[in-house]
């Protein structure tokens, strides 16, 4: 005779409302904490205002910044809590403006110890003129221009190349040599006639840099790397 399985003592488990309430609170809280950690120590989205970085970045482009590139920059702070690296010449960075107290995006052209100068619109680093090759009208190269299409030029610093723009008939710009102090950088906008940068407020501390621009995820160059 086959024994029948017994069901004595077996019933539905009681609902643990305490655990349900706890999980309903913990999961959203954990998601918010995780998102904050990513923003603080990971990546963050930024949007430039104005034409100062044309043709690289257009007014309204949205791009992602690596906030771990040089250090740890906490929210609502004016400088990094700790630094573990410095930018290289050619890096596009988001930095806290020393003159306006807002986040701006610029290109690093000089690092600690460099001597930066301008002679008739030509940038020089440590006495060597940065190569500047005409590339035609910016409108033919990039949609990131505002108003009339200015001429574009390719500049080369070491193994880094990028585009800059000037007005159609720019006035000659010159600047006496400036030596970049230790722990600071010299920054410029790629649209040289429409940029408030180190030519006017001097070198800026590395601790004021929030991160390095990685790629555009929405804008004139959809999902394009920032170079």
VOSETOR-41983 format. One record per residue: residue in three letters; z, x, y of N, C-alpha, C in turn. Coordinates in steps of 0.2 Angstrom, whole numbers, padded with zeros to 4 digits, always signed. Layout:
N
ALAZXYZXYZXY;...
//
This chain:
227
UNK+0000+0004-0006+0000+0000+0000+0000+0004+0006;UNK-0005+0003+0011-0005+0007+0017+0000+0005+0022;UNK+0003+0010+0025+0008+0009+0030+0004+0007+0036;UNK+0006+0002+0040+0004+0001+0046+0007+0005+0052;UNK+0003+0007+0057+0007+0011+0062+0011+0007+0066;UNK+0017+0009+0067+0022+0005+0071+0021+0006+0079;UNK+0022+0001+0082+0022+0000+0089+0028-0001+0093;UNK+0033+0000+0089+0040-0001+0091+0042+0004+0097;UNK+0044+0002+0102+0046+0007+0107+0041+0009+0112;UNK+0034+0007+0110+0029+0009+0114+0027+0003+0119;UNK+0027+0005+0126+0025+0000+0131+0022+0004+0137;UNK+0020+0000+0141+0017+0003+0147+0022+0007+0151;UNK+0020+0013+0154+0024+0017+0158+0025+0014+0164;UNK+0031+0015+0167+0033+0012+0173+0029+0015+0179;UNK+0027+0012+0184+0023+0015+0189+0028+0019+0194;UNK+0027+0025+0195+0031+0029+0199+0029+0029+0206;UNK+0031+0024+0210+0029+0023+0217+0031+0029+0221;UNK+0037+0032+0219+0039+0038+0223+0034+0043+0223;UNK+0031+0044+0217+0025+0050+0217+0019+0048+0221;UNK+0017+0041+0220+0011+0039+0224+0012+0040+0231;UNK+0018+0038+0234+0019+0038+0241+0019+0046+0243;UNK+0022+0050+0239+0023+0057+0240+0016+0060+0240;UNK+0011+0058+0235+0005+0061+0235+0000+0059+0241;UNK+0001+0052+0243-0002+0049+0248-0001+0053+0255;UNK+0005+0056+0255+0007+0060+0261+0005+0067+0261;UNK+0006+0070+0255+0005+0077+0254-0002+0079+0255;UNK-0007+0075+0251-0014+0077+0251-0017+0077+0258;UNK-0016+0072+0262-0019+0072+0269-0016+0078+0273;UNK-0009+0079+0272-0006+0084+0276-0009+0091+0274;UNK-0010+0092+0267-0013+0098+0264-0020+0099+0267;UNK-0024+0094+0268-0030+0094+0270-0031+0097+0277;UNK-0026+0094+0281-0026+0096+0288-0023+0103+0289;UNK-0018+0105+0285-0016+0112+0285-0022+0117+0283;UNK-0026+0115+0278-0031+0119+0276-0036+0120+0281;UNK-0038+0114+0284-0043+0114+0290-0041+0119+0295;UNK-0034+0119+0297-0032+0123+0302-0032+0130+0301;UNK-0030+0132+0294-0031+0139+0292-0038+0141+0292;UNK-0043+0137+0291-0050+0139+0291-0052+0141+0298;UNK-0049+0136+0303-0051+0137+0310-0048+0143+0313;UNK-0041+0144+0311-0038+0150+0314-0040+0157+0311;UNK-0040+0157+0304-0042+0163+0301-0049+0164+0297;UNK-0053+0159+0298-0059+0158+0295-0065+0158+0300;UNK-0068+0152+0300-0074+0151+0305-0072+0145+0310;UNK-0076+0145+0315-0076+0140+0320-0082+0139+0323;UNK-0084+0133+0325-0090+0131+0328-0089+0132+0336;UNK-0094+0134+0339-0094+0135+0346-0101+0132+0349;UNK-0101+0131+0356-0107+0128+0359-0107+0132+0366;UNK-0112+0136+0367-0113+0139+0374-0115+0134+0379;UNK-0113+0135+0385-0115+0131+0391-0119+0136+0396;UNK-0125+0134+0398-0129+0138+0403-0134+0142+0399;UNK-0138+0146+0403-0143+0150+0401-0142+0157+0400;UNK-0135+0159+0400-0134+0166+0401-0136+0170+0394;UNK-0136+0167+0389-0138+0171+0382-0145+0169+0380;UNK-0149+0166+0384-0156+0165+0382-0160+0172+0382;UNK-0165+0173+0377-0167+0168+0373-0163+0167+0366;UNK-0158+0171+0365-0154+0171+0359-0151+0165+0357;UNK-0147+0162+0362-0144+0156+0362-0146+0151+0368;UNK-0147+0145+0366-0149+0140+0371-0143+0136+0373;UNK-0143+0134+0379-0138+0129+0382-0138+0123+0377;UNK-0132+0122+0374-0131+0116+0369-0132+0118+0362;UNK-0134+0124+0360-0134+0126+0353-0127+0126+0350;UNK-0127+0125+0344-0121+0125+0340-0121+0131+0335;UNK-0116+0135+0336-0116+0141+0331-0109+0142+0328;UNK-0109+0146+0323-0103+0147+0319-0101+0154+0321;UNK-0094+0155+0321-0091+0162+0323-0087+0164+0318;UNK-0087+0170+0315-0083+0173+0311-0076+0175+0314;UNK-0071+0172+0313-0065+0173+0317-0061+0179+0314;UNK-0063+0181+0308-0059+0187+0304-0063+0193+0306;UNK-0068+0193+0310-0072+0200+0310-0068+0205+0313;UNK-0063+0204+0318-0060+0209+0322-0052+0209+0322;UNK-0050+0203+0320-0043+0202+0320-0041+0194+0319;UNK-0035+0193+0321-0032+0186+0321-0031+0183+0327;UNK-0034+0178+0329-0034+0175+0336-0031+0168+0335;UNK-0025+0167+0337-0022+0160+0336-0024+0155+0341;UNK-0024+0148+0339-0026+0143+0344-0021+0144+0350;UNK-0025+0142+0356-0021+0141+0362-0018+0148+0365;UNK-0021+0153+0362-0018+0160+0365-0024+0163+0368;UNK-0022+0168+0373-0027+0172+0377-0029+0178+0374;UNK-0026+0181+0369-0028+0187+0365-0026+0187+0358;UNK-0029+0191+0354-0027+0191+0347-0020+0193+0345;UNK-0017+0190+0340-0011+0192+0338-0011+0199+0335;UNK-0016+0200+0331-0017+0207+0328-0024+0209+0327;UNK-0026+0215+0328-0033+0217+0327-0033+0222+0322;UNK-0039+0222+0318-0040+0226+0312-0047+0229+0313;UNK-0051+0228+0318-0057+0231+0319-0060+0230+0326;UNK-0065+0233+0327-0068+0233+0334-0076+0231+0333;UNK-0079+0228+0338-0086+0226+0337-0090+0232+0338;UNK-0097+0231+0335-0102+0237+0336-0106+0235+0342;UNK-0110+0240+0344-0115+0239+0349-0120+0234+0346;UNK-0122+0229+0350-0126+0224+0348-0123+0217+0345;UNK-0117+0217+0344-0114+0211+0341-0113+0206+0347;UNK-0115+0200+0345-0114+0194+0349-0107+0191+0348;UNK-0103+0190+0353-0096+0189+0352-0094+0183+0357;UNK-0089+0179+0354-0085+0174+0359-0079+0178+0361;UNK-0078+0177+0368-0073+0181+0371-0070+0177+0376;UNK-0063+0178+0378-0060+0175+0383-0062+0178+0390;UNK-0065+0174+0394-0067+0177+0400-0061+0179+0405;UNK-0061+0186+0407-0055+0188+0411-0055+0185+0418;UNK-0061+0182+0420-0062+0180+0427-0061+0172+0427;UNK-0063+0169+0422-0063+0161+0422-0058+0158+0418;UNK-0055+0162+0413-0050+0160+0408-0053+0155+0403;UNK-0060+0155+0402-0063+0151+0397-0066+0155+0392;UNK-0068+0152+0386-0072+0155+0381-0079+0156+0383;UNK-0082+0162+0383-0089+0163+0384-0092+0167+0378;UNK-0099+0167+0378-0102+0171+0373-0107+0176+0376;UNK-0106+0182+0374-0110+0188+0377-0111+0193+0371;UNK-0115+0198+0373-0117+0203+0368-0113+0210+0370;UNK-0111+0213+0365-0107+0220+0366-0113+0225+0367;UNK-0113+0229+0372-0118+0234+0373-0114+0241+0374;UNK-0107+0241+0375-0104+0247+0376-0097+0246+0372;UNK-0095+0252+0369-0088+0252+0366-0084+0257+0369;UNK-0078+0258+0366-0073+0263+0369-0077+0270+0370;UNK-0076+0273+0376-0079+0280+0377-0086+0280+0379;UNK-0090+0274+0379-0097+0274+0381-0097+0274+0389;UNK-0102+0277+0391-0104+0277+0399-0110+0272+0400;UNK-0109+0266+0403-0114+0261+0404-0116+0262+0411;UNK-0123+0261+0412-0126+0261+0419-0132+0257+0419;UNK-0134+0255+0425-0141+0251+0426-0144+0255+0431;UNK-0151+0256+0430-0155+0258+0435-0162+0254+0435;UNK-0163+0251+0441-0169+0246+0441-0170+0242+0435;UNK-0165+0238+0433-0165+0234+0428-0165+0237+0421;UNK-0164+0243+0420-0164+0247+0414-0157+0249+0412;UNK-0155+0246+0406-0148+0248+0404-0149+0255+0401;UNK-0143+0259+0402-0143+0266+0399-0136+0266+0396;UNK-0135+0269+0390-0129+0271+0387-0128+0278+0386;UNK-0123+0281+0388-0122+0288+0388-0127+0292+0390;UNK-0131+0290+0396-0136+0294+0399-0143+0293+0396;UNK-0143+0289+0390-0150+0287+0387-0152+0280+0389;UNK-0158+0279+0391-0161+0273+0393-0162+0269+0386;UNK-0160+0263+0386-0161+0258+0380-0168+0256+0381;UNK-0172+0257+0375-0179+0255+0375-0180+0248+0376;UNK-0185+0246+0381-0186+0239+0383-0193+0238+0382;UNK-0196+0234+0377-0203+0233+0376-0205+0226+0378;UNK-0210+0225+0383-0212+0218+0384-0214+0214+0378;UNK-0212+0208+0378-0214+0204+0372-0218+0197+0374;UNK-0220+0197+0381-0223+0191+0383-0219+0186+0386;UNK-0221+0180+0387-0217+0175+0390-0212+0172+0385;UNK-0206+0171+0387-0201+0168+0382-0203+0162+0379;UNK-0206+0157+0383-0208+0151+0380-0212+0151+0374;UNK-0216+0157+0374-0221+0158+0368-0217+0160+0362;UNK-0211+0163+0363-0207+0166+0358-0201+0161+0355;UNK-0198+0158+0360-0192+0154+0359-0192+0148+0363;UNK-0189+0142+0361-0189+0136+0365-0182+0136+0369;UNK-0179+0142+0369-0172+0142+0372-0172+0144+0379;UNK-0177+0142+0383-0178+0144+0390-0176+0138+0394;UNK-0174+0139+0400-0173+0133+0405-0177+0134+0410;UNK-0181+0129+0412-0185+0129+0418-0192+0133+0417;UNK-0194+0137+0422-0200+0141+0421-0199+0147+0415;UNK-0204+0148+0412-0203+0153+0407-0203+0160+0409;UNK-0198+0164+0409-0197+0171+0411-0200+0175+0406;UNK-0202+0182+0408-0204+0187+0403-0198+0189+0398;UNK-0200+0190+0392-0195+0192+0387-0196+0200+0385;UNK-0191+0203+0384-0191+0210+0382-0187+0212+0376;UNK-0189+0216+0372-0185+0218+0366-0181+0224+0368;UNK-0175+0224+0367-0171+0230+0368-0168+0232+0361;UNK-0167+0239+0360-0165+0242+0354-0159+0246+0355;UNK-0154+0245+0352-0148+0249+0352-0146+0251+0345;UNK-0147+0258+0343-0146+0260+0337-0151+0257+0332;UNK-0149+0253+0327-0153+0250+0322-0153+0242+0324;UNK-0151+0241+0330-0151+0233+0331-0156+0232+0337;UNK-0160+0227+0336-0164+0224+0341-0163+0217+0342;UNK-0165+0215+0349-0163+0208+0351-0168+0207+0357;UNK-0168+0201+0359-0172+0199+0365-0168+0198+0371;UNK-0171+0200+0377-0168+0199+0383-0173+0195+0388;UNK-0170+0192+0393-0175+0189+0398-0173+0191+0405;UNK-0178+0191+0409-0177+0192+0416-0181+0186+0420;UNK-0180+0185+0426-0184+0181+0430-0191+0184+0431;UNK-0196+0180+0434-0202+0182+0434-0203+0188+0439;UNK-0199+0188+0444-0200+0194+0449-0193+0196+0451;UNK-0189+0199+0446-0182+0200+0447-0181+0206+0452;UNK-0176+0205+0456-0174+0210+0461-0171+0216+0457;UNK-0173+0222+0459-0170+0228+0455-0163+0228+0455;UNK-0160+0229+0449-0153+0229+0448-0150+0236+0446;UNK-0146+0238+0449-0143+0245+0448-0135+0244+0448;UNK-0132+0249+0444-0125+0249+0443-0123+0256+0442;UNK-0118+0259+0446-0116+0265+0445-0113+0266+0438;UNK-0113+0272+0435-0110+0273+0428-0103+0270+0428;UNK-0101+0267+0422-0094+0265+0421-0092+0267+0414;UNK-0087+0270+0413-0084+0272+0407-0080+0267+0404;UNK-0081+0265+0397-0077+0260+0394-0071+0263+0392;UNK-0065+0260+0394-0059+0263+0392-0057+0261+0384;UNK-0052+0265+0382-0051+0264+0375-0048+0257+0374;UNK-0050+0254+0368-0048+0247+0366-0052+0242+0370;UNK-0057+0243+0374-0061+0238+0377-0069+0239+0376;UNK-0072+0234+0378-0080+0234+0377-0083+0232+0383;UNK-0090+0233+0384-0094+0231+0390-0098+0226+0387;UNK-0098+0220+0390-0102+0214+0388-0108+0212+0393;UNK-0113+0210+0390-0119+0207+0394-0121+0201+0392;UNK-0124+0197+0396-0128+0191+0394-0135+0193+0392;UNK-0139+0190+0388-0146+0192+0386-0150+0190+0392;UNK-0149+0184+0395-0153+0182+0401-0149+0186+0407;UNK-0152+0192+0409-0148+0196+0413-0148+0194+0421;UNK-0152+0189+0423-0151+0187+0430-0147+0181+0430;UNK-0145+0178+0425-0141+0172+0425-0134+0173+0421;UNK-0131+0178+0421-0125+0180+0417-0120+0183+0421;UNK-0114+0180+0421-0108+0183+0424-0104+0187+0418;UNK-0105+0194+0419-0102+0198+0413-0099+0204+0416;UNK-0099+0210+0412-0095+0216+0414-0098+0219+0420;UNK-0104+0218+0422-0107+0221+0428-0103+0218+0434;UNK-0099+0213+0433-0096+0210+0439-0088+0210+0438;UNK-0086+0209+0432-0078+0209+0431-0076+0215+0426;UNK-0081+0220+0425-0079+0226+0421-0078+0225+0414;UNK-0076+0230+0410-0075+0230+0403-0069+0225+0401;UNK-0069+0223+0395-0064+0218+0393-0061+0220+0387;UNK-0054+0218+0386-0051+0221+0380-0053+0218+0373;UNK-0053+0222+0368-0055+0219+0362-0051+0214+0359;UNK-0045+0214+0362-0040+0208+0360-0042+0202+0362;UNK-0047+0201+0367-0049+0195+0370-0055+0192+0366;UNK-0057+0196+0361-0063+0193+0357-0060+0189+0352;UNK-0063+0183+0351-0061+0178+0346-0065+0179+0340;UNK-0071+0181+0340-0075+0182+0334-0082+0184+0335;UNK-0086+0185+0330-0093+0187+0330-0097+0181+0328;UNK-0102+0180+0332-0107+0174+0331-0111+0176+0324;UNK-0112+0171+0320-0115+0172+0314-0122+0169+0313;UNK-0122+0162+0314-0128+0159+0314-0128+0152+0318;UNK-0134+0150+0320-0135+0143+0323-0136+0138+0318;UNK-0132+0133+0318-0132+0127+0313-0135+0121+0316;UNK-0136+0121+0323-0139+0115+0326-0142+0117+0333;UNK-0148+0117+0334-0151+0119+0340-0158+0121+0340;UNK-0160+0125+0345-0167+0127+0345-0170+0130+0339;UNK-0166+0134+0336-0167+0138+0330-0163+0136+0324;UNK-0165+0130+0321-0160+0127+0317-0159+0132+0311;UNK-0152+0133+0310-0149+0137+0304-0152+0144+0305;UNK-0153+0147+0310-0155+0154+0311-0150+0158+0313;UNK-0150+0164+0310-0145+0170+0311-0145+0172+0318;UNK-0139+0173+0321-0139+0176+0328-0140+0183+0327;UNK-0145+0186+0331-0146+0193+0330-0146+0197+0337;
//
